[in-house]
Amino acid sequence: MNRNRKLVSAVLSYLVFLGEAVVLCLHYLKNGTNTFVMFTNDSNILFALSALVFALFQTISIIKGTKVPKAALIFKLAGTVGVTLTLITVYCCLCPITGRWSMAYEPSYSLWVHTVFPLIGIISFLFIDIDKGERFSFFDSLYGVIPMVLYAAIIIPLVAVNTIEPPYFFMDINNQQWWVSLLWVLGMVIGTEIISFLLVLGTNVLNKEKKTAEALPCTDNDEKEVKEESVDDVKEEKNDDSEKGDDNMKKKEDIKIEEVDEGSEEEEEKNEIKAEKEAKAKGYGDGPRVYHIGRQPSGVWQVKLATGQKAIKLFDTQAQAIDYAKSLVKTQGGSIRIHSRKGHMRKE
């Protein structure tokens, strides 16, 4: 995710929190503690808190260049699922059954908590908030159901003992068969999981094409060979005379390219691997290193050692990969082999 998009995401989340705070506080001043009985208000409170937490971590991400923690993303998912359930319940259940369509668009309160904030949550979560390449699992979608389950587990017993009035007709357990209320609750829970799963699926699909090449960690000896430099190597570099430095600069700026026949490519690569393995077997840590630059099936360009199984680093363009390989050759020694887009190979 680029910096501008992160900035938009953070600002929008801050605005959502402030907007929710104003609307819900005004509603609390008018209705008191009854505000917390309605799932509409509880889901919007959760959404406001999740937006604030996400905005704070997104701000840290912008400043430090880090990723937003997965826990903050899941918290935002749970908040978004809650207000999405509110939106669907109002438009598909409450308004059609009661005939009170004003609860969907009354401007001082209902319009915001039933329509505006839920729509902002859905759009921002799907298209703005999630970083490129971030993936959610089916297990992650289960977190979106937790707020609904907790709400039902608290409200239904309170209604059953007449501590509070039923906030919704389908929760009036005292004036209808208990199994009717149970079926409604089970339906709401299943519906909530479907909403959560669809949000997760939509986010994964929309972010699939956004994933770009980034540095991949190597767990084998290839990464160590590239990154490790002994103290002796550093001292030797410092003691190089000016003539060798000039030669290195000339080699970097003016590289000779030798085309290699396609038929001999496989044999040459085998010889390179054999030579490097023999050098390692004899204990020569600075044996000939050959860095291969090639294009992966996904379209990104990789730099890897001839004997390596994993890429040292991935790049969007061939030019970036070549520049990185040159820097390795300059500090580590060795040579470069470039595999063209057509499968040909050249030496550098």
Buried (B, 14 or more C-beta within 10 A) or exposed (E): BEEEBBEBBBEBBBEBBEBBEEBBEEBBEEBEEBBBBBBBBBBBBBBBBBBBBBBBBBBBBBEEEEBBBEEBBBBBBBBBBBBBBBBBBBBEBBBEEEEEBEBBEBEEBBBBBBBBBBEBBBEBBBBBBBBBEBEBEEEBBBBBBBBBEEBBEEBBEBBBEEEBEBBBBBBBBEEBEEEEBEEBBEEBBEBBBBBBBBBBEBBBEEBEEEBEBEEEEBEEEBBEBBEEEEEEBEEEBEEEEEEEEEEBEEBEEEEEEEEBEEEEBEEBBEEBBEBBEEBBEEEEEEBBBBBBBBBEEEEBBBBBBBBBEBBBBBBEEBEBBBEBBBEBBBBBEBBBBBBEEEEEBBBB
